[in-house]
Amino acid sequence: MPEQIKKLAELKESGILTEKEFNEKKTELLTKM
């Protein structure tokens, strides 16, 4: 799970994901834990 969040963070850093998209995906991953 931390790997997926790290990957999301990298996508956000490179401008692929917006802050909003990043937060939505992160929340989604965390609720599945």
PyMOL Python script that loads the backbone (N, CA, C, O; Angstrom):
from pymol import cmd

cmd.read_pdbstr("""\
ATOM      1  N   MET A   1       0.816  -1.215   0.000  1.00  0.00           N
ATOM      2  CA  MET A   1       0.000   0.000   0.000  1.00  0.00           C
ATOM      3  C   MET A   1       0.857   1.276   0.000  1.00  0.00           C
ATOM      4  O   MET A   1       0.599   2.171  -0.804  1.00  0.00           O
ATOM      5  N   PRO A   2       1.869   1.387   0.876  1.00  0.00           N
ATOM      6  CA  PRO A   2       2.724   2.576   0.845  1.00  0.00           C
ATOM      7  C   PRO A   2       3.371   2.786  -0.525  1.00  0.00           C
ATOM      8  O   PRO A   2       3.591   3.925  -0.938  1.00  0.00           O
ATOM      9  N   GLU A   3       3.672   1.703  -1.222  1.00  0.00           N
ATOM     10  CA  GLU A   3       4.250   1.790  -2.566  1.00  0.00           C
ATOM     11  C   GLU A   3       3.314   2.529  -3.517  1.00  0.00           C
ATOM     12  O   GLU A   3       3.749   3.371  -4.304  1.00  0.00           O
ATOM     13  N   GLN A   4       2.024   2.204  -3.435  1.00  0.00           N
ATOM     14  CA  GLN A   4       1.040   2.844  -4.316  1.00  0.00           C
ATOM     15  C   GLN A   4       0.923   4.336  -4.014  1.00  0.00           C
ATOM     16  O   GLN A   4       0.796   5.158  -4.921  1.00  0.00           O
ATOM     17  N   ILE A   5       0.967   4.667  -2.740  1.00  0.00           N
ATOM     18  CA  ILE A   5       0.877   6.076  -2.337  1.00  0.00           C
ATOM     19  C   ILE A   5       2.119   6.834  -2.815  1.00  0.00           C
ATOM     20  O   ILE A   5       2.037   7.980  -3.257  1.00  0.00           O
ATOM     21  N   LYS A   6       3.269   6.161  -2.714  1.00  0.00           N
ATOM     22  CA  LYS A   6       4.516   6.759  -3.181  1.00  0.00           C
ATOM     23  C   LYS A   6       4.445   7.022  -4.688  1.00  0.00           C
ATOM     24  O   LYS A   6       4.883   8.065  -5.174  1.00  0.00           O
ATOM     25  N   LYS A   7       3.892   6.066  -5.404  1.00  0.00           N
ATOM     26  CA  LYS A   7       3.740   6.205  -6.855  1.00  0.00           C
ATOM     27  C   LYS A   7       2.811   7.378  -7.189  1.00  0.00           C
ATOM     28  O   LYS A   7       3.080   8.152  -8.107  1.00  0.00           O
ATOM     29  N   LEU A   8       1.726   7.497  -6.439  1.00  0.00           N
ATOM     30  CA  LEU A   8       0.800   8.622  -6.625  1.00  0.00           C
ATOM     31  C   LEU A   8       1.514   9.950  -6.390  1.00  0.00           C
ATOM     32  O   LEU A   8       1.335  10.908  -7.142  1.00  0.00           O
ATOM     33  N   ALA A   9       2.322   9.990  -5.340  1.00  0.00           N
ATOM     34  CA  ALA A   9       3.060  11.210  -5.015  1.00  0.00           C
ATOM     35  C   ALA A   9       3.995  11.586  -6.162  1.00  0.00           C
ATOM     36  O   ALA A   9       4.141  12.762  -6.495  1.00  0.00           O
ATOM     37  N   GLU A  10       4.627  10.576  -6.761  1.00  0.00           N
ATOM     38  CA  GLU A  10       5.514  10.832  -7.894  1.00  0.00           C
ATOM     39  C   GLU A  10       4.736  11.391  -9.086  1.00  0.00           C
ATOM     40  O   GLU A  10       5.210  12.291  -9.779  1.00  0.00           O
ATOM     41  N   LEU A  11       3.542  10.852  -9.317  1.00  0.00           N
ATOM     42  CA  LEU A  11       2.700  11.353 -10.410  1.00  0.00           C
ATOM     43  C   LEU A  11       2.299  12.799 -10.168  1.00  0.00           C
ATOM     44  O   LEU A  11       2.258  13.613 -11.090  1.00  0.00           O
ATOM     45  N   LYS A  12       2.006  13.103  -8.908  1.00  0.00           N
ATOM     46  CA  LYS A  12       1.629  14.473  -8.560  1.00  0.00           C
ATOM     47  C   LYS A  12       2.825  15.410  -8.766  1.00  0.00           C
ATOM     48  O   LYS A  12       2.681  16.500  -9.321  1.00  0.00           O
ATOM     49  N   GLU A  13       3.997  14.976  -8.317  1.00  0.00           N
ATOM     50  CA  GLU A  13       5.214  15.774  -8.466  1.00  0.00           C
ATOM     51  C   GLU A  13       5.510  16.086  -9.930  1.00  0.00           C
ATOM     52  O   GLU A  13       5.922  17.195 -10.269  1.00  0.00           O
ATOM     53  N   SER A  14       5.295  15.095 -10.789  1.00  0.00           N
ATOM     54  CA  SER A  14       5.603  15.298 -12.206  1.00  0.00           C
ATOM     55  C   SER A  14       4.480  16.015 -12.955  1.00  0.00           C
ATOM     56  O   SER A  14       4.578  16.242 -14.161  1.00  0.00           O
ATOM     57  N   GLY A  15       3.421  16.366 -12.241  1.00  0.00           N
ATOM     58  CA  GLY A  15       2.355  17.155 -12.843  1.00  0.00           C
ATOM     59  C   GLY A  15       1.289  16.343 -13.571  1.00  0.00           C
ATOM     60  O   GLY A  15       0.416  16.905 -14.232  1.00  0.00           O
ATOM     61  N   ILE A  16       1.362  15.024 -13.449  1.00  0.00           N
ATOM     62  CA  ILE A  16       0.372  14.172 -14.111  1.00  0.00           C
ATOM     63  C   ILE A  16      -0.949  14.213 -13.346  1.00  0.00           C
ATOM     64  O   ILE A  16      -2.025  14.284 -13.939  1.00  0.00           O
ATOM     65  N   LEU A  17      -0.845  14.167 -12.027  1.00  0.00           N
ATOM     66  CA  LEU A  17      -2.040  14.272 -11.190  1.00  0.00           C
ATOM     67  C   LEU A  17      -2.109  15.657 -10.561  1.00  0.00           C
ATOM     68  O   LEU A  17      -1.086  16.238 -10.201  1.00  0.00           O
ATOM     69  N   THR A  18      -3.317  16.175 -10.434  1.00  0.00           N
ATOM     70  CA  THR A  18      -3.492  17.433  -9.704  1.00  0.00           C
ATOM     71  C   THR A  18      -3.533  17.112  -8.210  1.00  0.00           C
ATOM     72  O   THR A  18      -3.671  15.953  -7.819  1.00  0.00           O
ATOM     73  N   GLU A  19      -3.414  18.139  -7.393  1.00  0.00           N
ATOM     74  CA  GLU A  19      -3.495  17.976  -5.941  1.00  0.00           C
ATOM     75  C   GLU A  19      -4.805  17.294  -5.556  1.00  0.00           C
ATOM     76  O   GLU A  19      -4.832  16.403  -4.707  1.00  0.00           O
ATOM     77  N   LYS A  20      -5.887  17.726  -6.194  1.00  0.00           N
ATOM     78  CA  LYS A  20      -7.217  17.182  -5.911  1.00  0.00           C
ATOM     79  C   LYS A  20      -7.290  15.697  -6.264  1.00  0.00           C
ATOM     80  O   LYS A  20      -7.772  14.889  -5.471  1.00  0.00           O
ATOM     81  N   GLU A  21      -6.812  15.346  -7.448  1.00  0.00           N
ATOM     82  CA  GLU A  21      -6.818  13.948  -7.886  1.00  0.00           C
ATOM     83  C   GLU A  21      -5.971  13.092  -6.953  1.00  0.00           C
ATOM     84  O   GLU A  21      -6.357  11.986  -6.575  1.00  0.00           O
ATOM     85  N   PHE A  22      -4.812  13.625  -6.590  1.00  0.00           N
ATOM     86  CA  PHE A  22      -3.918  12.913  -5.680  1.00  0.00           C
ATOM     87  C   PHE A  22      -4.610  12.614  -4.354  1.00  0.00           C
ATOM     88  O   PHE A  22      -4.568  11.487  -3.860  1.00  0.00           O
ATOM     89  N   ASN A  23      -5.241  13.624  -3.790  1.00  0.00           N
ATOM     90  CA  ASN A  23      -5.929  13.448  -2.510  1.00  0.00           C
ATOM     91  C   ASN A  23      -7.080  12.454  -2.598  1.00  0.00           C
ATOM     92  O   ASN A  23      -7.294  11.665  -1.677  1.00  0.00           O
ATOM     93  N   GLU A  24      -7.815  12.490  -3.697  1.00  0.00           N
ATOM     94  CA  GLU A  24      -8.921  11.543  -3.882  1.00  0.00           C
ATOM     95  C   GLU A  24      -8.410  10.116  -3.951  1.00  0.00           C
ATOM     96  O   GLU A  24      -8.963   9.221  -3.311  1.00  0.00           O
ATOM     97  N   LYS A  25      -7.358   9.903  -4.728  1.00  0.00           N
ATOM     98  CA  LYS A  25      -6.790   8.562  -4.883  1.00  0.00           C
ATOM     99  C   LYS A  25      -6.193   8.068  -3.572  1.00  0.00           C
ATOM    100  O   LYS A  25      -6.337   6.897  -3.219  1.00  0.00           O
ATOM    101  N   LYS A  26      -5.525   8.962  -2.855  1.00  0.00           N
ATOM    102  CA  LYS A  26      -4.905   8.594  -1.587  1.00  0.00           C
ATOM    103  C   LYS A  26      -5.981   8.167  -0.593  1.00  0.00           C
ATOM    104  O   LYS A  26      -5.835   7.153   0.090  1.00  0.00           O
ATOM    105  N   THR A  27      -7.055   8.937  -0.515  1.00  0.00           N
ATOM    106  CA  THR A  27      -8.163   8.621   0.382  1.00  0.00           C
ATOM    107  C   THR A  27      -8.767   7.269   0.026  1.00  0.00           C
ATOM    108  O   THR A  27      -9.076   6.455   0.896  1.00  0.00           O
ATOM    109  N   GLU A  28      -8.928   7.052  -1.282  1.00  0.00           N
ATOM    110  CA  GLU A  28      -9.466   5.793  -1.788  1.00  0.00           C
ATOM    111  C   GLU A  28      -8.598   4.609  -1.337  1.00  0.00           C
ATOM    112  O   GLU A  28      -9.115   3.597  -0.865  1.00  0.00           O
ATOM    113  N   LEU A  29      -7.286   4.746  -1.487  1.00  0.00           N
ATOM    114  CA  LEU A  29      -6.367   3.680  -1.080  1.00  0.00           C
ATOM    115  C   LEU A  29      -6.421   3.446   0.428  1.00  0.00           C
ATOM    116  O   LEU A  29      -6.439   2.303   0.887  1.00  0.00           O
ATOM    117  N   LEU A  30      -6.445   4.528   1.187  1.00  0.00           N
ATOM    118  CA  LEU A  30      -6.442   4.405   2.644  1.00  0.00           C
ATOM    119  C   LEU A  30      -7.722   3.773   3.181  1.00  0.00           C
ATOM    120  O   LEU A  30      -7.684   3.068   4.190  1.00  0.00           O
ATOM    121  N   THR A  31      -8.850   4.013   2.526  1.00  0.00           N
ATOM    122  CA  THR A  31     -10.099   3.419   3.001  1.00  0.00           C
ATOM    123  C   THR A  31     -10.152   1.919   2.717  1.00  0.00           C
ATOM    124  O   THR A  31     -10.907   1.189   3.359  1.00  0.00           O
ATOM    125  N   LYS A  32      -9.347   1.463   1.754  1.00  0.00           N
ATOM    126  CA  LYS A  32      -9.293   0.035   1.423  1.00  0.00           C
ATOM    127  C   LYS A  32      -8.418  -0.761   2.388  1.00  0.00           C
ATOM    128  O   LYS A  32      -8.491  -1.990   2.424  1.00  0.00           O
ATOM    129  N   MET A  33      -7.598  -0.072   3.164  1.00  0.00           N
ATOM    130  CA  MET A  33      -6.666  -0.752   4.072  1.00  0.00           C
ATOM    131  C   MET A  33      -7.389  -1.467   5.194  1.00  0.00           C
ATOM    132  O   MET A  33      -6.750  -2.087   6.043  1.00  0.00           O
TER     133      MET A  33
END
""", "prot")
cmd.dss("prot")
cmd.show_as("cartoon", "prot")
cmd.util.cbc("prot")
cmd.orient("prot")
